[in-house]
């Protein structure tokens, strides 16, 4: 197992490098001179020349990449020319706000997904199962940005009970534990939780249904174990799958929250990306994507390792 | 002589059993016939497709004609069955026309990715070894991005536009399709009958054409139809962010974006384009699930 964990950790290095190459390449697939992407059009000539030197645009591509990578590793993604702040500053506060949403979404998603999935798996073929399966399919088919909009229409426009946008009163951009901030959290978190609910429900249902057909369950029943006791055995066996699925969902939520943050004007990474796209602020775009992708890579790593620790039977190649 | 005749009669029996038992495709057909839910969603999908194609005949008004007096009329206004948008254009008309771009932008990336990713996966699976390694490791790198993030990164860098959105979504869907194709191809390549074909002197291309593609196509196709559902949501999502289609083109995601500003004036009209996205995506998912279980495919 230790050998597997070490191998798995080492495997992150080529993946992370590959990811950085793709993100570095974004500047170069942007239409026009890559310089235009980082220099405002009205910049004076001296500044332009300074920036050419600073970004190393006068050097060959592989060298440019290494310079960029070296800076990125130090957390220096350049200066967002749109806001004048360093990109890393903007990202730091954005990532925290996005994580709040993602963690909230996965929390609700896992609880609801396990609950509905377990019910459906236990009562396979019943109306509960059919309802749960239908709900799960709807959950993965719904455009979540639209669902967010519908929730805003119902709870903010029609009923006027929950705030429609922002993170807290007065355009707050940092989290504090008070009722106002919690109120702002409700709608975006519910919106984000719908996809993981659908996906987790599906896999929990399939896992539980499969475990229930296994022989050891019959043995436990034959031993006269009570239902509740058998359930703990089922749950133990389903745990690695649930862990893997919900762990990966956190990563998808980090990416998926971009659209939801736009709907709710949530001051997270999605909001930053939106800004980056509209001002064609490529350093900011690169920085945000790199940080989110690295989160996803590390999350995958943690899920894989956690799975192999929980379930040593897992055959890894 | 006698042994020969018993043999031939046995063969005859075996032949009869085969003709009596239903073929694979007829069992798939009967499975589908007994699945009203899948048929219903297939019909919904068909009507969505047809209404997009024949939008000129079906739509009551011109999708670009603005009417300042009818701005943001609610659902059920006379002459504007589903209300009017922020420029007084008929919502029903724009929803019907919107299907054209939304379906095009949702379906074409998956078709393109099916061709490219399918070819990559087939090559990786059939050739194996270092070729497999290098193709699949590159795919792994793209896998390190959540799909929404990758789509937004590429189309954010490329800039707005239908073509750019289609390119970025194609790149998003190549790795998953390549991965599924590779794993199915690798499984089939190891089967005895492929080995037998090779031993009998069949060329690689013939083996691929006759034995591999016919067996890989089903699962990969079914998997791709389920991706269309994701693609519809993502492509409309890109337009919703302002990265796909540009105004005044009718497209569901973009309509959702522009109408979002007026949810306090006329909330439910703003929600309509999303209903179309949801319905389309749901139909593709349901149909894909139905076909998958009818064809008994496990991915």
Contacts between the chains, C-beta under 8 A, distances in Angstrom:
chain1	res1	chain2	res2	distance
A	14	B	137	7.1
A	14	B	141	8.0
A	15	B	140	6.2
A	15	B	141	5.9
A	15	B	144	5.2
A	16	B	144	7.8
A	18	B	137	7.8
A	18	B	138	7.3
A	18	B	140	7.6
A	18	B	141	3.2
A	18	B	144	7.1
A	19	B	141	6.0
A	19	B	144	5.0
A	19	B	145	7.1
A	21	B	141	7.8
A	22	B	141	6.7
A	22	B	142	7.4
A	22	B	145	7.8
A	23	B	153	7.2
A	26	B	153	6.2
A	26	B	154	7.4
A	26	B	156	7.8
A	26	B	157	4.1
A	27	B	157	7.3
A	29	B	154	7.2
A	29	B	157	5.2
A	29	B	158	6.1
A	30	B	157	4.6
A	30	B	158	6.9
A	30	B	159	7.2
A	31	B	158	7.0
A	31	B	159	5.9
A	137	B	282	6.9
A	137	B	285	5.6
A	137	B	286	6.4
A	137	B	289	7.0
A	138	B	282	6.4
A	140	B	229	7.7
A	140	B	285	6.7
A	141	B	229	5.8
A	141	B	233	7.7
A	141	B	278	6.5
A	141	B	281	4.4
A	141	B	282	4.0
A	141	B	284	7.9
A	141	B	285	4.8
A	142	B	278	5.5
A	142	B	281	7.5
A	142	B	282	7.8
A	143	B	233	4.7
A	143	B	236	6.2
A	143	B	237	6.7
A	143	B	274	5.8
A	143	B	277	4.6
A	143	B	278	6.0
A	143	B	281	6.8
A	144	B	233	8.0
A	145	B	237	6.0
A	145	B	240	5.5
A	145	B	256	7.3
A	145	B	274	7.8
A	146	B	256	6.2
A	146	B	271	7.1
A	146	B	273	7.8
A	146	B	274	2.9
A	146	B	275	7.9
A	146	B	277	6.3
A	146	B	278	6.6
A	147	B	274	7.7
A	149	B	256	6.9
A	149	B	260	6.3
A	149	B	263	7.0
A	149	B	270	6.7
A	149	B	271	6.3
A	149	B	274	6.5
A	150	B	271	5.4
A	150	B	274	7.0
A	152	B	263	6.6
A	153	B	263	5.7
A	153	B	267	4.2
A	153	B	268	6.9
A	153	B	270	7.1
A	153	B	271	6.1
A	157	B	263	5.7
A	157	B	264	5.9
A	157	B	267	4.8
A	158	B	267	6.7
A	251	B	146	5.6
A	252	B	146	4.8
A	252	B	147	7.7
A	252	B	148	7.5
A	254	B	146	6.5
A	254	B	149	7.6
A	255	B	145	7.3
A	255	B	146	3.0
A	255	B	147	7.0
A	255	B	148	4.3
A	255	B	149	3.5
A	255	B	150	7.9
A	255	B	152	7.9
A	256	B	146	6.8
A	256	B	148	5.0
A	258	B	148	6.2
A	258	B	149	7.2
A	258	B	152	5.9
A	258	B	241	7.7
A	259	B	148	7.0
A	259	B	237	5.2
A	259	B	240	6.6
A	259	B	241	6.9
A	262	B	240	7.4
A	262	B	241	6.3
A	263	B	260	7.5
A	273	B	152	6.2
A	273	B	156	6.9
A	274	B	241	6.6
A	276	B	156	6.8
A	277	B	152	7.5
A	277	B	156	4.4
A	277	B	241	6.9
A	277	B	242	7.4
A	277	B	243	6.6
A	278	B	242	7.1
A	280	B	159	7.6
A	282	B	157	6.7
A	285	B	153	6.9
A	285	B	156	5.4
A	285	B	157	6.7
A	289	B	145	7.8
A	289	B	149	6.2
A	289	B	152	8.0
A	289	B	153	4.6
A	292	B	146	7.4
A	292	B	149	5.6
A	293	B	144	5.9
A	293	B	145	5.2
A	293	B	146	7.9
A	293	B	149	6.6
A	296	B	144	6.3
A	296	B	145	6.8
A	296	B	146	5.6
A	296	B	149	7.7
A	297	B	144	5.0
A	300	B	144	7.5
